[in-house]
């Protein structure tokens, strides 16, 4: 970790007493560590100990003796921010954009990856608002270091205990290793639905939220790739500094954006749910309800995956998805071949918790060399990791 710049953000939780040991190990491994604390954290661990270990003043207040501390530049200085322990209160503030202390202001303006090690009592851990906050933070691109089962400050035994210090050190080491795995690679990713206009107020669309594709974009960005995310209409977005988002509306605009970007990319991952058909004509005025029955003439859209498969060179890896409802595996294998993809990720609408809109997915991956592997139901963030791992193995990256 020589020369790596790490911000450790400590919040008001009993697990804060373990952080001097974490800081000591990171400094010993060669990292430059800057500690920040919320005002409440001071009650759990001494700033003096931490500043002695890091040889830097611990940052707590926005203003110190009439001097303003520059949270923006610190957020840009760091290679990683690790918030440990992250209390229930701080998680809620982070999920909702509150920044009423120095640590939160740094978090809000940070451009580096943020990793969070929650710590709280079991009942707080299981509260639906904590779950919702963690989900939100994950979709903002933060990495959550799972809490563990064990002894808690209340005396209870259960979930919510902060990951052990040794695990946190390993996690940070793993981050720096993985961080550069896809460095130098440009990756094209499609995500979300497409809307095919019928008239000025109606469209043909689908239920894709963009969650799966955004999770893949975040994972690729986290591993150092430059990501081009071509995103259909969704309220979700990706905000990692390595991701450039191109917002498109319909299948044609998604096609054009992908065709323009693919030649400069080494990997393409097509996770969008693209309309297969679009109205031949779009009415310029709102269509009136006049007849009992009404038909719209449709024509096929351009198949982006198919087109990229036909132009890809030997050094490009192309990954497609297959969303199926019947004879899933055969249909997926058929798509792998027909669209000249290297890998196909199958998800079935018949699997509970899989496909559109869910935070989870259940996939089977196939590659053109005959590989096939079925994964358990996992969060889309975890599925994204599996997909990226598969691409790395397939491409011997
Ligand atoms: O966005 P979420 O709510 O998280 O949901 C995720 C998802 C269900 C949308 C995702 O996991 C998924 O399955 N995406 C592909 C959906 C789909 O359109 O599947 P398909 O079997 O119809 O298409 C096969 C492949 O061809 C896909 O890679 C698709 O992106 C691509 N395609 C399809 C039509 C078209 N005109 N152009 C394409 O590139």
Boltz pocket constraint, residues with backbone or C-beta under 6 A from the ligand:
constraints:
  - pocket:
      binder: B
      contacts: [[A, 190], [A, 191], [A, 192], [A, 193], [A, 207], [A, 208], [A, 209], [A, 210], [A, 211], [A, 212], [A, 213], [A, 251], [A, 270], [A, 271], [A, 272], [A, 273], [A, 274], [A, 275], [A, 276], [A, 301], [A, 302], [A, 303], [A, 304], [A, 305], [A, 306], [A, 319], [A, 320], [A, 321], [A, 322], [A, 323], [A, 324], [A, 335], [A, 345], [A, 347], [A, 355], [A, 356], [A, 357], [A, 358]]
      max_distance: 6.0
